[in-house]
Amino acid sequence: MGFLSRLFGNKEVTTEENGKMTKVLFIKANDRPADQAISPRMYDTFLETYKETHPTDEVTELDLFKEELPYYGNTAITGLYKRTQGLELTAEEEKAVNLVDQYLNQFLAMDKVVFAFPLWNATVPAPLITYLSYLAQAGKMFNYTAEGPVGYAGDKKVMLLNARGSDYALEGMASAEMAVSLVENIISLWGINNPEAVIIEGHNQYPDRTQKIIADGLENVAKAAEAF
């Protein structure tokens, strides 16, 4: 009996539905080494466990710091607007629009998406903001209606892996958390309202428990990967 059969009993397990292979996008938003930062360790743990327990899934990795995405600003916004109006784009606008399309289409093609990111200076790293801005395109990722925005990515399974040195579970701290809450609010516009999340927190605030907090957290990460 194989590993997946042992894990799920006699139930037949497959990563394909209607002949379609499950596609998974792993998004990393931290360029610090794994021996110095927690969210890269979460990313590595989740990725390794996921590959072991979902061997036939198609996994794509996206390291946002290595992508070096240009800031999302006037060139891309104007180019996207001109395209919808049937107007001619400049070469620079065409390049910016094509880049937006590249990342947006990649995301839309995925069945599952994993975001791994830290809380830095009360929010997320800048490359993640830029990337999310590329994706948030009205008409493709969501649309405005008289009843409010309607998202088109609600069928995707999403996991958020986050590390934060302070304990935001303490009374009065939750309102100051602008990393996980920020990502959740943005992707809710796209119809993704119930992402899963694994958070490791307090490892800097409680130095006497640092190693246990991290070890327990990584164990939870592995369990989440297995079930994702």
N, C-alpha and C positions, 0 to 999 in steps of 0.2 A: 504494500500500500504506500503510495507516494505521500509527500509532506502535506499537500493540500487536501488529500483524501483523509489523512489523519486529523487534520485541523477541522474539517467540516463534516466528518463522518462519512456516510454513504452518499451524501448529496453531491451530484456532479457539479464541478466548479469550472467555469470558463470565463475568460476575460473578453470574449467576443459575443456580441449581441447582433443577431441577424447577419452574421458573417463579417461584422465590422470589428476590427481590432481596437481595443481601448487605448486611447492616446492620452498621455499624461505629461503636463508641462511643470517642471520644477524651476521656480524662480528664486534666485538667491540675491539678496540685497545687503550684503555685508562683505567688505573686502579684507577684513582683519583675519589673521590666521586662526585656525581652530584651537590652537593651544593657548590663545589669549582672549578668545571671545566665545560666547555660548551659542548664539544663533547659528554660526557655521557648523558647530558640532551637532546641533539639532538637525540641520539640513543634511549633513553626512549620515547621521544615524537613520533618519527617515528614508533617505534615498537608498541606502544599503539594504535596510529591512524590506522596503517596498519591492526592490528588484528581486530579492530572495523569495518573497511570498507571492509575487505577481510576475513570474518569469516570462510570460508571453505578451505582456503589455509593452507598448511602444513608448519609451521614455525620452523626453527632450529636456535638456538642461539649458537654462538661460541665466547667465551671471551678469547682472545689470551693471556692475562696475566695469567689467570687461567690454560691455557693449558700447560704452561711452556715448550715450544718446545725446544729441543736441537738445538744448532746452526747448520745450514746447512754447512757442510764442507766435509773433505776428506772421512770420513767413509761412509756417504750417497752417495757421488759422485762416489767413487770407487765401492761400492756395486751395484749401479744402472748400472754402466758401465759393471761390471762383469756379471750381469744378462742378459744384451743384448748380451753378447758374449757367453753365455751358460757356464760360469765358476762357480765354487763352491764358495759360499760366506761364510765368517766367521759368527759366531753367532751374533757378534756385527753389522756386515754389514747387515745381514738379518733383524735384529731388526730395523735398521735405514731405510732400504728400505721399510719395511712394514709400518712404520710410515708415510713416504712420500706418499705411496699409499693410506693410510687411508684418509688423508686430500685432496689429489688430486681427488680421486674417489668421495668423498663427494661433492666437488666443482662442478665436472663435472655432477653430478646427479641433480643439481639445475637448475631451470628455471630463478630465479631472485636472485641477490646477493646485499646485502647492506653492504657497508664498512663505519664505523664511526671511525674517527681518528683525532687527533689534529696535529697542526704543533708545534713540540718541537725542539728548538735549530736548526731551519732552515730546519728540515726534519721530518720524521715520527718516531714514537716509534720503538725501535729495534725489538720487537716481530712481528710487521707487516712485516718488512723486511725479517725476518726468514720465516714467513708463506708464503709470496709471492715467496720466493726461493724454498720452497717445491713444490709449484704449477707449477713453470716454467720448466716443463720437456719436452724436445724435444722428439717427437714421440708420445706424449699423449696430451699435451696442444697446441703444435705447431710443425711445421717441417720446416727445411731449404730446400729451393728449389733454382734452378738456377735463378729464378726471385725474390728471397728474401724469408723471412719467411712467412709461411701461418699458421694462427691461427685456432684452432678448437672450440673456445668458443664464436664465434661471434653471436650465436643465443641467448645468455643470456642477460637479461635486468639487468643493473647494476646502482646502485645509490651510489654516494660518498657524505658522510656527513663530513664536515670538519670545525673546528674552529681554528681561528688564531687571536691573540690579536692585531696585527698590521694591518694596512690598506695596503694590497698588490695591491689594485686597483690604488694607486698613481703612478704617472709617475716614472719610474726607479725601482719600487719595484717588478714588475712582474718577472723579470729575477732572483730574489733572492728567489722566492717561489719554494721550493723543497719538498712539501708534496703532494698536489693534482697533480701537474705536474709529479712527480715521479711515483705515482700510475697509472696515465693515460698512461704514456710511457710504463710501464711494461705490463699492461693488453692489450695495443694495439698490442703487440707481439702475444697475444693469440687470436687476431681477434676482440677484444672488442674496437671499435674505437669511439663510441659515447655514453659514459656513461653519465647519468644525474648527476647533482651535486647541492647541496645546501651548501653554505658557509656562516658562520657568522664570520665577521672580524672587527677589529678596536675597539672592546669593551674595550681593555686596553689602546689603544692610545687616545681614546676620552672619558675620565672619566665622562664628563658632559652628555654624551649620552649613557653611558654603558647600563642602564636598557632598554632603547628603542631599542637599537641595538639588544640586546638579545631577547627581546619580539617579535620584528618584525621578527627576524630570526627564532625563534621557530614556529611562525605562518606559515612561508614559509615551514618549515619542515613538519608540519602537512598537509598542502595543497599538498605537494609533495608526502607524504605517501598515501594520499587518491587517488591520480591519478596514482600511480606506479603499 
